[in-house]
């Protein structure tokens, strides 16, 4: 995401966003962008409404179009009107998934509401500058290795429902509805609810939500301290996980997917390095990404004694050169 933040002005065209952000993202999740049979740029498929119209990328798996991607400039907001080409192409290809992106924000669509007709709303979206732990698990579903349409459709339906519920709760946390006030009041207060009591309940609901969140965060922090840690855990707001660190994480996750479920691989950032862990456990480091220096970068791998060795790399994809060591490390922890 550093690249997007530092060069936002020069990424103001669609082509710049594609080359600088979207192509590296596809590489990070395991697609061979140099293989025209797998990643087809400027994909053309005639539709009943238009002839010769193109979508920016078509992702093919086993000879079938599995994903369509439409790119916009990084400074452009993404709405359904920007997805018009995706909408038309969806019905004339085998694709079950479509992505609308400006390189920073990615919106994922499917046909959950009506078969072979792209939904009006995305079932999932993320922003590279605001990635959450859950985003890594969701993005991993779309990796080239282990791409499974049925599994992703199931996940998509779950994410669609989760996103809808989340939006409702987020709204209720800020401005509780009369329905929620009545529900909480009926269970919290005995007897008749006067206008004053309802007003008090409405005022206290956002405070209660915030108190629950703070308590859970404190519990997690206490748990991490009790476990003992050598990975300098920090809050997401203190250190920014860069695009290269995210790419490195996705590469490591793709490598170890041969021997372990990708969902068990987690990322945790710190002041000095970015740790990639098995089961989100600081005592089970797989790799450390020493990417904070502007001049030299290292990948830290571990032997059977958990001793770290740093190897200098030039490009993030050099992590693949240490595939054998990484896999052996994971096997030793299973």
N, C-alpha and C positions, 0 to 999 in steps of 0.2 A: 504493500500500500504506500510505501515511501515514494515510489515512482509516480503514483497518481497524485499525491499531495504536492510533490516538488515540481512536477511538470504539467500541472493542470492546464495552463494556458496553451501549451503546444500540443496538448492532447484534445484540443477542442474540435477536431475533425473525427469523423467516423473511422477513417482508415488508421489514424494515429492510435485511437483507442483500441482498435482491433490488434494491431501489431504489437503495441507496448504492453497491453493488459490482458486481452482475451486469449491470444495465442499462448502466452506463458501460463495462463490459468489452465487451459486445455492440456498443456504439457505436464503441469503439476499433478493432474489427476489421471495421467497415464496414457493420453492419446498421442499418437504419432502424427504430428501436424505435417510432417514431410511425406506422408503416405496418402496420395490422392484417393485411394480406395477406402480410407478410413475417415479422413477429414477433408471434405470437399468444399473448397471456397467458391463463393458466387454460384451456389447451387440453383439450377433452373429446372422448374417443373411447370408445364402449362396448366393453368387452372381455367375453369369455365368462364371466369370473369376477366382474366387477363392472360395474354400470351407472352412468353419470354421474360416474365418477371423473375427476379433473383432474390434469394435469401442469402445472408452472408456466409453461413456455414451449415453443412449437413454432416452429421456424425453417423457413419455407417458401421454396423456391427454384424458380422456374418453375412455381408452383402445386402443388408436391409437398412434403410434410413431409420435410425432409432431416436435421433434428436435433431431439432432445427434450432439455429441460433441467429438472432437478428441483433446487430450492434448499432448503437447510437453514440454520438459524441459524449464525452464524460460530463460536460456541463449541462446536459439535457435531461430533464425529468422524464421518467418513464411512465407512460399511460397506455391504455389499451389502443388508442389511436395510432401509437407508434408500433403496435404489433399487428398491423393490418396484413402485412405479407405473411407473417406466421399464421395468422387466422385462416387465410386462404389456402396456404400450403398444407396445413394440418390435415385437411379433408382429402387430399389427393396423394398423400404419401403414407408409408407404413409407420411413420413416427407416432409415438405415444407421448413424447415430451417436447416442449419448446422452451427456449430461454430467450428472454429479452434483457439486454444488458447495455450499460454505457461503460463497461470496463470496471467500474467500482461497485455498482449495484447490480445484482443478478436476480431476475424474477423467473420462476419456474412455473410452467403451465402444463396441464394435461387435459383429458376429456372425461373427468370424473362425473360431471353432471349429465352429459349427453354423449353417447359413443360417437367417436370420429368427428366431434365438433369441439374445438378448443374452448375451454372455459373462459369466461370473461374476467375472472379474477385468478391471480396466481395462487397455487397451493403452498408455495414457499418462496421466501426471498431473503437475501442477506446482503450486507454491506461490508466490503473488505476492510473498511476502516473501523468497523464496530463488531468484529466477529466474537461470537460467544462459543463456549465449549460445545454446546449442542450443534452449532453450525458445522463443526468439523465432522461430527458423526453423520449429519445429513448430507454434506457434500461427498463424503466417502461412498455413499450409495451410488453415485454417478461415476465412480472410477471405472476405467476401462477393464481392469481385472475384476472379474466376478460380476460384471454388469448383468443384472437379472430384471427383466421387465416386470414380471409378476410381483417380485419383491418390492420394486420401486413404486409400483402402482399402489400396493398395500400401504407403503410408507406415505405416499402422496395423500391418500385418503385420510390417514391419521393426522398428517401435518395440516391439511386443509381444515379439519375440525379443530385442531389445537390452535391454529392461527385465529380462527373465528372466535373461539372461546377467549383467547388471550386479549383480543381487541375489546371484547365486551368487558372483561375484568379490568383492563387498563382504564377504560372510561369510568367504570364504577369506582375505581380507586381514587379518581380525581373528583368526580361529581356523581355521588351515589344517586341512583334513580329512586323514585317513590316506591317501586316494587321491592327493591333491596332494603330500603329503610323499614318497610312493613315486615318483611321476612325476618330481619335481624331483631326488630322490636318485639315481634311475637314470641321470639325465643329467649330474648334477653330481659324483657321487662314483663312483670306480671300486671294484669289489670289493663284498664283503658289507656290508650296512648293519646295524650293531649298533643296539641300543636307544638307546645314547648318541648315535650319529650321527643317528638319526632325530629324537631330541629336539632336537638342535642345529639340524638343517634346519628343523624346525617353528618354532623360535624365530627363525630368521633370515628366514623367508619374509615376515612382516609388515614387517621392517626393509627388506628388498629392495624391496617394493612402494613404501614411503614414499620410498626413495632414488630410485627411477625417477621418481616424481611430482615430487619436488623438482628433479631434473635437468631435466625437461621444462619446468617453470615457469621455471627460470633461463634455459634456452635461449630461451624466448619473450620474457622480459624483455630479454635481451641483443639479440635480433633487433629489438625495438621501439626500443631505444636506438640501434642502428646505423642504423635507417631515418631517425631524426631525427623528433621529435614536437613539436607545439605544442599538444597537447590534454590535457596533464597526466594521462597514464594512471595509474591507481591500481588497487589490488586491490579485488575486490568487497567485502571485509570492511571496507574503510576508509570507503567512501561508500555510502549506501543509495540505490538507484534508486527514486524514488517512483512511485506509481501514475499520477500525472499525466505524468511523464516517459515511462513505459511507453505510456500512451495517446497521447502526442505522437509517439513512435516508430512506433506502429502506424498513425497517421494519415499520417505521412510515407511510410511503406512502402506504404500503400494508394495514395497519390498517384503515386509514382514507378513503381508496378507497370505503368503504362501504357507505359513506355519501357524498363524493365529488370526482370530477374527479381528478385522480392522477396527471395530468398535472398542476394542480393548486398548487401543493405542491413543494416548492423549498428549497434549502439548501444554507446557507450563513455562511462562516467560519469567525472566529475572533480570537483575541489573547487568550481570556479566555475560550470561548465555541464555539460550532457549533450550529447555530440557524436553526430551521426548520420552515418555514414560509408559511402561506397561501397567495397565489397570489404574492409571492416575496415581501411582504409588512412587514417592520419591526414593524409595529403597530399591526400585526396579528400573533404573535408567537404561534406556536402549541406546540413545545417542544424545550428544550435546552439540548444539549449533553455536559456535563462537563467531557470530556475525556482527558484533557491535563495533568492530574496528573498521575504519574507512579504507584501510590499506591492505590488511591481510585477514583472511578468513580461514577458520579451521572447523573440521568435523571431529568431535571427540567420540571414539569408539571404546568398547570395554572388553577386557578379557574375562576368563572364568573366575579370576580373583577380584573382579570388579575394579580393576585398575584401568584408568583412562589413558588413552593415547590420542594425541591430537595430530591430525593429518591436514596439511594445508590444501585448500582447494581454490580453483580459479573461478569455476562456475558452480551454481547450485547443483546442476545435474551430475557433477563429479561425485556426488554421494553414491551414485550407482556403482562406482569403482570399489566401494567397500561393502558391497552387497553380502558377500560371504560372511564377513565378520559380524555384520548386523544380524543376519539370520541365526548364526551360531549363538550370539548373545541372547536372543529371544528364546531359542531352544533350551538354553541353560536355565532359564527362569520358569519354564513350564513344568 
